[in-house]
Amino acid sequence: MIRHESDVTPAVLAVMRNTADPRLREIMMSLVEHLHGFVRDVKLTEAEFRMATSLINQIGKQSSDTHNEAVLMAGSLGVSSLVCLLNNGDMGREETSQNLLGPFWRMHSPHTPNGGSIVRSATPGQPLFVSGCVTDAAGQPIAAAEVDIWHASPEGFYENQDPSQADMNLRGKFTTDADGRFAFSSIKMSGYPIPTDGVVGRLLAAQDRHPYRPAHLHALIARPGYKVLISQIYDPDDPYLTSDVQFGVTERTMGEYVRHDEPHPANPTIPSPWYSLTYNFVMERGDPVLPQPPIK
């Protein structure tokens, strides 16, 4: 029988202890303890509680096939980055190439030959040439790895956000060669603001925070015998590098986008300036489990 507020938490924990699945039992008991502790710590009012449940409902309603408000909120609270770093790099003990999936990954990007372009419609911008290598923790190359690449346009839009871009523009899937290498050409991306017309935007405004992410290249790499590597390679010259709204930037995921003002050695018709990026992706041993796409 509950007689006082202090009786509520023990009563709920007693029910949680009956959960048959041991991992679910562990999660739910910890959730109840921390959630009830939070309510007591901030002395949550009834009006604030009703507002919180309303916001949760709005997050669900604002998510669609092309937009994931829950992922944006998790990133804006630093939860996505924390989960990523706790589960990778030898369970948080070492630096890792692993990073945020983000809300814009799509499955079934078109297969593209090594050295090919992922520019599939007119996309003004500065040419970018990327050379990547995929290795294990010992530095040994990983051949036949599937590398899924995507990034925003120079105007800061992914192709599913921008009707002027062709379907799958700035997206492509590559296979590493015997030396673990892949390469492609594209257009240098820019940073961009995350969508602010939902609950996340209201939170940022209330906290006087900007909505910007620094420029970055996405990669999702899969190979049997290895954990799926999800990474973002950030531009160290971006003005929002140290204040990423999604808390995603780590030292290990900073690339070097080198500017070249001279003619391209293989094709002098390529306009200057052009950029190059070379990066080594390191995979960990494990089960190759693909994430669920946040959008279609």
PyMOL commands that set and color helices and strands:
alter all, ss='L'
color gray80, all
select helices_A, chain A and resi 5-16+22-42+46-61+69-76+79-86+89-92+159-161+199-206+241-243+251-253
alter helices_A, ss='H'
color red, helices_A
select strands_A, chain A and resi 127-135+146-150+171-175+181-187+192-193+212-213+216-222+229-234+258-260+274-282
alter strands_A, ss='S'
color yellow, strands_A
deselect
rebuild
show_as cartoon
